[in-house]
C-alpha cells in the first residue's frame, strides 16, 4: 500500500479524493492521471447524523491509504480521546482535525437546554500529539478579504502549527493569489508543513447551491456566477472539469503537496478530469494561469473577491478602554505575587467545599463578570489569553481563534461580528499580537464547567 504521508514527505504530488459517509461508493481510484490517489472520509457533512468516518472506513479497500476527518462539533475532549483510541486500534494514522461548520441542529442553550459545544482543532491537535503515532492535518481558510479576519486566520494557523500539525489543507476557493499568499507565509516563517488545496469542479448547480445555502467560508462572486451561467447556456459544461484540472496543475506548479478533491468521486467524473490533466500538464505556470484567467474572464484580478464595504477598521475607543482597564485589574488581582498569595490563603479554607459556599461564590463571580465580558461560568477563565474578550461569546466557544466560516468579519451564525476579528484588530492596536499567535489555550474539561474560575485559578497557582 502506498503511504499518503510518505508521499507528502517525499514531495510527490497526490490527490485526496473526498467521500461522504452518507454516499455509497464502490469505485475507488488509486491514481488520477499520473498522481497517486487516496481516500478522505468526511465527518457529518451531509447531516448531523451521518455514519462516523471510522465506521465508514471499513467499507473502503484496505489497499488504499485513508485520511479520516474529525469535526469537533457537539464533541468534547473525552469524545476525541475515545476516537483516538479507536483509530489506533483500526490502524488509522492520518487525521484531518477540524472545528467544523455549525451543526444543523445547533442549540444556543436557551430555556434551560444544554448549549452545543465545539472541540476546536488546536486542542484536538494537542491531544493527538500527546497520544503519538498520528499524522495530523488541519484546515486553513486563506480566502479572507477583510484585514482583521485574514489576520485572525493566520494567527490561528501559527497556533495549529505550534500545537503539532503535520500538514495543512485549505478551504475551498478559487482565488489563486490567496493560495500564493499562504505558500509565501509558510516559506517566510520556515514552516516545513506540507499544504494541499481543496478543489471542486464548480458547476452552475453547485455554485447556486453554495450561494443559496450560504455554505460557510466559501466565496462565490457574482462574476463567477455570470461566467458559469454563460457556459451552461453555451453548452460548455466540460469547462467545469477543465478548470478543475487547471487549478490542480497550478497548485502543483506553485509547490503544493497535492489537492483535496471534493464532489468528484464518480468514475466518469474522474476520467474527464484525468483527460484534462493529461492534456495540459506540459504547460508551465504562466501558461496555466493565462488559460485559467481566460476561462474565468479575468480582467482586473478582483473577480474572485467579494465586494468590500471596508478593508481595515480600528478598534473603538470603548474597546481600547475596556482592554486597558481589564488588563490592569487582571495583572493586579491575578498575576502579582501578592494577589496570588492572598488568593491561595483565602481559598485554602475548607468551607469553600460546602455546596452553599460554592454556589454563592459562583453566583458572585457570574454577576461580577457576565455583564462586562459575557461570562458563562466556564470554570477555567481564559480572558488573559484572549485580550479580555470572552470565548464563550463565540457561538462555538472557540478560544484559540476563528473557524473558517466568517464572511467579511461576520460570524458564521450571522448575528454578530466575529469576536476573533475584534481580537485581531485590538491586538494590533495594543501591541499584543504575539498573545494570539503563541498562547495555546487548553480546552475546558466538562467537569470544570459550572465551578468558580477564581477558586480554580488560585488553587492552580499553588502548584
LOTINU-435990 format. One record per residue: x, y, z of N, C-alpha, C in turn. Coordinates in steps of 0.001 Angstrom, whole numbers, plus 500000, padded with zeros to 6 digits. Layout:
! LOTINU-435990
XYZXYZXYZ
...
! end
This chain:
! LOTINU-435990
500847498797500000500000500000500000500878501247500000
500577502194499091501305503456499063500849504305500245
501806504865500969501532505612502191501327507093501870
500173507627502278499838509025501993500887509983502547
501221509840503814502122510815504437503540510708503882
503957509502503523505266509354502896505311510065501551
504190510034500833504112510775499572504378512262499811
503770512806500888503986514215501208505450514476501547
506007513618502391507398513813502810508374513708501647
508055512855500686508930512680499523508598513648498393
507706514603498700507346515659497765506794515112496449
505948514102496580505266513542495416503818514012495437
503461514783494455502131515373494380501069514271494374
500026514466495187498990513434495291497604514069495373
496597513217495231495207513680495252494437512910496321
493872513659497261492968513083498260491555513203497710
490915512093497467489554512118496935488575512006498093
487709513005498226486783513070499350485536512217499094
485159511454500110483940510649500067483084510991501275
481786511195501042480846511422502131480439510088502720
480305510032504030479873508774504656478417508466504323
477681509481503868476269509265503531476089508656502141
477166508644501345477053508098499984477625506690499933
477056505871499096477530504502498923478390504460497663
479687504456497850480613504491496723481377503182496641
481347502584495466482061501327495279483355501537494502
483379502551493637484584502825492848485552503667493665
486795503223493782487831503987494470489064504015493579
489434505204493121490614505347492261491877505305493110
492908504623492594494201504604493281495183505554492616
494808506061491463495584507128490831494682507888489862
494990509165489702494289510025488747495367510702487916
495321510469486621496419510868485735497688510207486269
498730510957486491499976510350486976500131510481488488
499066510889489181499168511186490605498512510089491445
499177509706492531498589508742493469497359509353494110
496328508522494273495080508988494877494808508239496169
494284508960497154493980508390498459492552508759498843
492083508167499921490705508354500356490637509338501521
489756510314501427489449511205502556487969511026502895
487683510694504145486302510419504548485818511542505467
484736512185505069484248513371505776483479513009507050
483276514029507862482587513843509142481358514735509216
480174514129509089478898514821509240478778516074508369
479006515872507090478849516964506121477421516999505585
476890515848505246475537515770504688474481516055505748
474639515459506926473704515705508026474431515540509346
473765515955510418474366515822511755474416514370512215
473748513485511480473637512099511932474264511112510946
475206511588510131475902510698509200476681509620509969
476935508536509283477775507479509839479152508055510197
479732507589511289481048508061511706482105507650510677
483077508514510386484119508180509399484872506894509725
485100506644510997485820505430511386485036504182510993
483727504240511191482876503123510783482821503017509265
482692504158508595482609504164507133483891503649506488
485027503865507148486314503463506563486389501958506319
485607501189507050485618499729506897485036499295505554
484298500181504895483658499825503633484530500173502418
485721500679502675486634501031501597487823500082501581
488470499907500436489572498938500327490711499215501306
491221498179501929492380498316502818493631498699502041
493619498449500744494799498691499917495032500170499616
494062501040499964494204502473499710494282503203501053
495344503984501232495525504719502481494427505775502635
494049506042503898492901506901504177493267508054505101
492565509158504913492618510298505833491214510472506388
491070510351507696489754510495508326489579511908508866
488460512524508521488117513816509105487555513586510514
487842514521511405487177514539512713486760515972512989
485446516223513019484914517558513291484507517659514752
484881518771515383484644518910516820483254519351517203
482330519428516255481005519945516580480240518976517476
479743519519518586478996518750519594479850517643520203
481159517888520292482063516908520896482996517608521867
483435516856522870484406517399523815485675516560523766
486618516894524612487926516235524574487811514755524910
486850514381525719486666512963526048486196512170524831
485299512750524039484878512113522786486078511892521869
486946512890521823488094512813520929489113511774521409
489327511717522712490255510714523263489773509309522919
488469509081522997487910507777522622488139507513521140
487903508515520313488135508370518878489583508007518578
490522508641519260491943508352519038492275506901519369
491722506420520444491976505013520822491392504072519767
490193504393519287489553503550518272490318503611516944
490794504799516584491549504952515343492847504157515396
493498504205516553494748503453516714494494501962516584
493408501503517207493066500077517140492744499651515710
492252500583514886491917500281513490493074500574512538
494218500938513106495425501236512316495227502423511374
494420503386511816494249504643511077495278505637511605
496087506188510715497159507081511150496982508522510679
496208508740509615496085510075509028494754510719509423
494828511857510089493627512535510572493613513985510091
492450514456509679492247515877509412491338516400510514
491887517241511381491183517695512578490587519078512346
489262519149512462488506520350512141487641520775513311
487436522066513457486397522523514375485034522158513796
484862522410512507483626522036511811482656523193511668
481888523150510580480808524119510401479771523924511501
478895524909511669477893524799512722476974523604512455
476608522942513530475640521848513418474325522382512880
473667521590512077472352521988511589471350522050512741
471607521262513781470742521241514965471430521916516153
472220522945515861472934523673516911471956524228517945
472319524091519206471486524620520293472240525733521011
471614526877521153472253528038521781472186527991523313
471523526995523860471475526861525309470419527723525970
469383528050525234468320528880525804467252528020526468
466539528625527381465416527992528086465835526687528763
467022526722529369467470525582530166468078524439529393
468080524517528053468673523436527256470197523558527258
470869522460527003472327522439527026472881523048525748
473840523946525862474428524609524714475331523645523938
475285523697522610476169522881521781477597523386521920
478503522472522238479923522814522373480705522278521181
481827522912520894482687522510519787484114522331520296
484702521178520006486113520969520312486916521573519173
487716522598519469488422523245518368489684522489517983
490098522713516748491162521911516159492490522032516889
492809523207517429494073523362518158494135522384519319
493045522277520064493012521350521201493061519898520751
492406519599519635492444518239519106493860517861518682
494567518785518038495952518517517631496827518268518857
496659519090519883497459518924521108497241517548521731
495971517130521786495641515838522384496196514687521547
496046514775520227496534513706519345498052513623519366
498702514767519520500169514778519583500647514068520842
499918514251521934500287513555523182500159512048523016
499150511607522265498971510172522024500111509618521184
500521510379520181501585509942519281501085508934518257
501849508806517170501537507807516162500599508240515068
500206509535515056499284510025514037499953511082513156
499510511162511910499870512249511006498693513217510993
498918514426511475497812515322511792497682516463510798
496521516532510174496220517627509267495270518619509900
495366519863509466494448520915509926493956521690508710
492833522361508885492269523181507814492709524630507980
492727525339506855493062526763506883492316527450505748
491751528614506052490999529354505037491738530635504664
492436530623503520493151531831503092492278532821502335
491019532449502094490135533267501262489348534246502130
490086535147502786489510536166503657489948537525503154
489015538490503161489293539737502456489161540993503311
488716540867504541488803541972505497490071541744506314
490776542801506626492095542686507252492064541876508544
491121542174509423491106541527510734490814540032510635
489856539645509775489540538215509674490676537451508999
491366538096508057492536537466507453493640537290508486
493915538350509266494941538257510305494602537177511322
493325537101511704492906536099512699493137534685512181
492892534460510893493135533145510303494613532775510379
495474533701510019496910533411510025497453533262511443
496919534033512389497342533881513787496990532487514294
495816531999513916495431530660514362496245529586513658
496617529826512415497470528854511728498803528711512447
499357529821512926500563529745513757500335528776514919
499188528907515571498888528056516732498748526594516330
498086526333515231497897524954514791499235524289514509
500138525052513914501468524515513629502242524318514923
502165525285515824502847525158517114502304523974517905
501020523709517807500406522589518528500876521241517997
501339521214516734501886519973516209501312519488514892
500626520353514149500069519936512855501186519514511907
500954518423511184501938517896510235501672518338508799
500408518569508455500086519050507115498837519916507187
498598520670506124497531521671506077496706521453504816
495394521609504941494513521582503776493683522859503772
493702523563502656492956524825502608491458524572502469
490696525572502803489272525612502489489124525703500964
487946525410500470487676525524499048487689526986498626
488360527262497512488380528618496983489026528652495615
488830529753494910489271529851493515490216531028493268
490598531709494331491489532858494223492938532367494277
493587532306493126494964531793493057495920532685493846
495665533994493868496533534898494637496508534547496121
495341534162496644495248533777498058496048532499498333
496035531575497376496829530351497528498326530669497489
498706531619496658500116532045496614500530532673497941
499608533416498548499929534091499808500211533108500938
499437532025501016499689531074502097500986530316501862
501329530051500616502626529443500334503759530374500750
503610531669500462504622532656500859504732532752502377
503592532654503058503575532685504527504394531528505106
504168530316504614504889529147505125506383529274504858
506727529780503699508142529956503365508782531023504237
508071532130504444508608533240505246508914532807506675
508042531979507233508230531544508624508998530219508731
509489529734507612510279528493507581509502527313508166
508210527294507913507395526168508362507517525030507341
507883523829507790508084522718506849506809521977506478
505683522317507120504439521577506899504023521627505417
503610520489504909503125520408503532501681520906503481
501320521482502337499976522034502203499304521511500941
498024521186501073497186520756499961496056521772499804
495564521928498584494468522859498317493192522077498055
492102522524498642490806521903498367490275522423497031
489904521508496152489357521893494847488057521135494595
487174521778493866485880521189493489485585521582492045
485186520640491191484708521025489863483435521857490020
483524523149489750482436524063490088481476524229488916
480331523590489021479255523758488041478325524868488506
477457525314487610476480526342487984475558525829489082
475164524560489001474265523991490009474937523981491385
476215523598491422476926523583492715477100524988493254
477444525916492384477619527306492820476313527865493365
475215527588492678473902528046493156473587527459494524
473911526180494710473666525524495993474474526202497101
475744526480496836476612527107497844476116528489498219
475709529259497216475235530620497481473886530593498192
472996529752497710471647529674498287471689529225499745
472559528265500030472646527727501387473713528402502243
474344529428501681475360530205502414476385529277503074
476980528410502254477971527476502768479124528263503382
479426527981504623480344528804505418481738528869504811
482238530091504689483631530296504329483969530185502861
482994529935502004483257529777500573482810531031499829
483722531571499028483441532804498293483082532467496843
481848532730496476481389532609495090480855533989494697
481528534665493795481179536047493464480140536109492333
479452537231492191478514537405491072479193537207489715
480443537639489597481171537445488339481311535961488024
481668535162489016481808533724488805480480533102488381
479403533523489029478077533006488681477720533361487232
478073534568486817477788535021485451478523534148484430
479803533871484694480598533040483776480017531636483686
479665531058484834479112529704484858477764529635484126
476941530656484290475637530694483612475818530799482096
476768531628481660477046531765480228477540530449479636
478388529758480350478910528476479872477795527444479739
476948527407480724475848526437480676474950526706479477
474663527972479251473798528341478131474463527997476795
475798528086476749476534527801475515476855526320475350
476455525501476324476723524071476238478162523693476506
478869524504477292480287524262477579480465523664478976
479667522662479307479710522080480647481050521426480961
481795520985479922483093520367480165484104521341480762
483850522636480620484757523623481217484859523457482735
483821522899483338483827522643484780485030521787485153
485299520751484384486400519841484683487726520340484129
487675521102483053488896521721482541489461522689483571
488593523531484135489045524490485147489606523773486366
488947522689486795489421521937487947490806521354487669
490991520812486467492302520263486086493364521354486099
493009522525485578493967523641485574494340524060486989
493333524111487886493633524500489268494559523480489933
494341522217489666495218521181490209496644521370489701
496794521600488400498124521770487819498790523062488285
497988524118488485498531525372489023499054525147490437
498275524438491257498716524148492629500008523343492633
500105522391491743501342521611491645502515522517491287
502314523401490323503378524318489904503768525294491010
502807525634491873503084526555492987503807525882494144
503927524553494097504627523839495156503735523225496205
502426523165495934501533522467496848501845520969496804
501607520308497927501909518880498020500844518026497363
499694518615497098498604517870496487497326518667496582
496210517996496295494900518625496418493947517686497137
492953518290497745491854517564498381490664517757497451
490337516714496699489355516798495629487972516392496122
487035517334496119485680517071496581484713517026495401
483566516361495622482481516301494634482956515762493290
483824514745493351484335514155492113484713512693492364
483766511917492871484084510527493213483557509515492203
482790509971491222482253509049490219483312508769489140
483361507538488628484387507176487636484377508080486410
483173508408485897483102509233484693483612510652484946
483378511169486157483895512498486512485413512475486574
485934511462487226487392511364487374488087511149486034
487461510392485137488051510158483818488114511451483011
487060512261483104487045513539482395488114514474482964
488195514521484272489217515341484920490613514865484519
490799513583484551492096512988484206492508513351482778
491545513315481872491868513626480476492376515059480324
491778515986481079492230517377481001493579517578481682
493819516882482784495127516971483429496214516512482464
495981515379481825496971514839480889497160515751479682
496089516413479262496163517278478079496978518542478340
496932519033479582497551520330479868498742520272480829
499155519092481266500210519018482274501593519428481742
501731519577480432503011520013479856503193521531479968
502111522257480270502199523720480315502924524203481566
503629525341481448504257525935482621503241526785483375
503653527322484510502730528054485380502115529262484671
502912530012483934502383531200483249501287530832482250
501523529772481501500536529343480504499269528818481175
499440528082482286498284527562483022497434528705483581
498106529700484146497371530834484724496688531665483637
497329531776482485496721532529481389495435531854480908
495470530521480794494281529791480371493189529857481441
493597529732482701492674529858483844491968531217483809
492745532278483640492178533636483608491248533827482424
491606533216481303490760533318480120489404532644480350
489432531456480929488180530736481189487298531468482189
487906532134483157487147532868484166486890534326483748
487363534700482558487172536063482054487732537108483024
488944536835483498489590537721484467490176538935483740
489832540121484217490359541351483633491049542231484674
490469542323485858491021543224486885491812542480487949
491622541170488074492277540419489138491457540356490415
490302541050490419489457541070491613488172540253491431
488147539457490380486927538719490059486562537667491108
487551537221491913487291536193492925487103536786494316
487114538122494403486978538803495689485558539318495879
485018539196497080483697539790497347483792541308497366
482664541953497207482643543411497306482889543811498756
483874544671498971484273545031500334483644546349500769
482829546342501840482333547605502388483463548375503075
484488547648503503485702548233504076486765547148504054
488025547532504172489111546566504293489635546532505726
489917547705506262490517547793507593489689548709508484
489567548309509745488885549141510735489744549185511986
489562550223512774490258550362514041489336549957515185
489899549453516295489050549181517456488434550475517964
487268550367518562486601551568519087487293552020520360
487056553258520721487659553789521953487176553013523170
485910552597523166485387551831524306486067550469524408
486379549841523261487093548558523285488501548721523838
489157549802523451490515550071523947490512550352525446
489571551164525903489494551497527331489165550255528145
488233549450527643487860548212528338489050547276528458
489816547140527375491009546293527418491982546810528474
492270548091528462493249548665529387492820548480530845
491546548710531124491054548564532494491100547107532961
490646546196532105490624544791532491492039544217532586
492930544694531723494317544238531793494956544675533111
494695545910533508495228546403534786494679545578535948
493372545307535938492760544530537010493287543095537041
493453542498535860493946541125535799495362541033536366
496217541954535969497593541946536465497625542141537979
496773543051538458496789543356539894496182542245540736
495107541630540277494355540681541096494711539219540866
495350538925539719495593537514539419497053537183539101
497826538150538680499191537845538257500265538261539264
499992539250540096501009539712541038501235538686542150
502423538670542712502760537723543789501870537929545007
501603539191545320500771539492546493499358538939546289
498787539178545116497431538700544825497364537181544871
498375536529544314498386535060544318498480534521545743
499301535177546567499445534736547953498148534898548736
497502536049548560496240536300549265495159535334548769
495100535163547453494100534267546875494272532833547349
495507532349547383495760530981547861495332530829549319
495628531871550113495272531822551540493749531778551713
493043532640550963491585532709551096490931531394550710
491365530832549578490684529641549052491219528328549617
492117528445550621492551527244551347491495526803552353
490663527761552749489662527472553777488741526339553344
488466525434554246487683524235553916486219524536553625
485707525678554139484274525922553962483901526168552501
484896526467551628484588526640550205484138525336549564
484401524221550259483983522925549719482495522655549960
481881523421550838480449523264551086479646523765549888
478586523070549559477790523410548371477249524821548429
476798525254549598476201526586549709477241527672549459
478450527494550012479519528481549807479952528508548348
480077527323547743480467527236546336479431527899545440
478162527731545786477080528312544996477099529834545087
477313530359546293477374531811546482478569532398545728
479714531719545812480918532191545115480692532218543603
480096531160543088479852531077541646478897532177541196
477855532420541976476885533459541641477534534838541676
478378535062542674479076536342542798479978536584541590
480721535551541198481611535679540041480815535948538770
479706535247538603478878535422537416478356536852537326
477853537370538435477317538736538461478416539743538148
479616539500538693480727540431538507481230540449537062
481124539310536367481763539204535058480806539144533866
479608538643534071478734538392532910478391539672532154
478008540699532883477618541941532224478773542629531521
479998542378531990481173543052531423481746542290530236
481883540960530377482549540180529318481698539044528761
480509538799529337479665537723528833479966536377529451
480538536365530654480924535125531335479765534127531410
480094532822531205479100531752531338479551530701532348
480390531114533300480841530234534394481507528963533859
482513529167532994483197528011532399484122527328533398
484528528045534468485394527441535483486869527493535150
487209527916533950488616527991533520488778529267532711
488846530384533398488833531682532721490075531846531852
489834532229530597490924532368529632491090533816529168
490497534756529903490482536148529467491874536731529268
492832536328530099494188536843529967494846536460528654
494385535375528041494938534915526764494094535337525568
492968535991525814492067536381524720491781537881524710
492690538659525311492554540120525363491243540546526011
490795539749526973489610540040527796488329540070526974
488335539318525882487123539072525102486772537611525328
485672537362526014485360536015526491485058535067525324
485755533927525234485478532969524151484086532362524218
483439532447525386482078531924525492481089532760524670
481491533969524271480618534797523444480726534443521962
481629533533521621481641532915520284480619531790520319
479703531705519355478680530648519394479263529240519494
480466529058518943481123527748519035482028527643520267
482184528751520989483017528734522189484495528599521893
484957529131520757486350528959520346487248529974521049
488324529479521648489234530347522385490517530635521616
490986529682520815492293529822520165492264530612518865
491084530918518373490992531663517128489737531278516366
489555531843515182488295531667514461488179530322513763
486962529949513421486727528870512473486947529449511075
486686528681510044486879529189508688485629529780508084
484554529904508877483254530223508310482851531683508295
483759532600508669483393534013508696483254534589507292
482506535677507190482365536395505923482528537883506195
483651538440505765483929539869505960483690540273507418
484327539531508316484294539775509766483008539316510445
482022538871509679480771538430510288480864536957510660
480321536631511832480277535262512325479468534380511378
479824533115511315479076532146510511477601532125510890
477291532400512153475901532385512610475133533631512145
475861534641511680475239535788511040474663536844511957
474734536617513277474056537541514194475006538482514917
476298538461514555477282539272515281478569539370514475
479440540292514887480784540317514331481589539220515000
482462538580514241483301537519514808484193538101515907
484164537492517085484968538017518197486459537915517902
486846536998517024488269536817516727488778537905515793
487892538479514988488252539673514221488444540859515167
487568540961516139487701542040517132489018541890517885
489341540656518276490606540393518987491814540760518131
491804540336516863492942540602515981493152542099515793
492051542823515645492100544276515465492648544948516733
492152544486517875492578545053519153494040544730519435
494441543485519135495820543055519405496822543917518644
496494544228517414497393545058516609497504546459517205
496388546974517707496378548343518250497144548458519560
497142547393520373497782547472521694499092546680521754
499566546223520604500854545540520557500862544175521221
499759543444521122499658542131521774499386541001520779
499826541169519544499568540155518527500186538813518900
501348538832519542502020537571519905501175536721520856
500350537363521675499479536612522582498537535711521781
498004536249520690497054535488519864497763534486518959
499066534615518818499834533720517957500484532588518744
500870532867519973501720531933520717500997531147521814
500011531742522455499409531118523637498399530036523240
498765528789523471497860527675523188496945527492524390
495661527686524193494695527681525290494058526305525396
494165525698526557493638524346526756492119524341526721
491571523199526333490123523046526340489612522992527780
488384523388527985487785523372529324487219521970529589
487724521262530595487163519941530906485684520046531295
484915519057530918483474519070531177483193519238532666
483982518568533495483721518576534934484047519920535590
484793520777534897485168522080535457484072523120535248
483285522961534175482234523931533898481245523995535061
480823525222535363479891525401536471480571525497537819
481900525698537808482626525939539062483275527318538987
483799527798540087484365529140540130485777529162539544
485975529980538529487319530103537949488249530836538907
487720531701539783488568532374540761489218531356541686
488405530513542252488908529484543167489876528542542432
489488528129541227490336527215540462491675527852540114
491642529153539808492864529864539427493868529902540580
493401530332541730494319530466542856494797529108543368
493954528122543317494379526787543732495416526223542766
495261526556541481496233526066540489497595526735540664
497618527977541201498901528658541380499726528054542500
499096527206543329499852526530544395500871525568543820
500569525010542649501471524064542023502425524795541080
! end
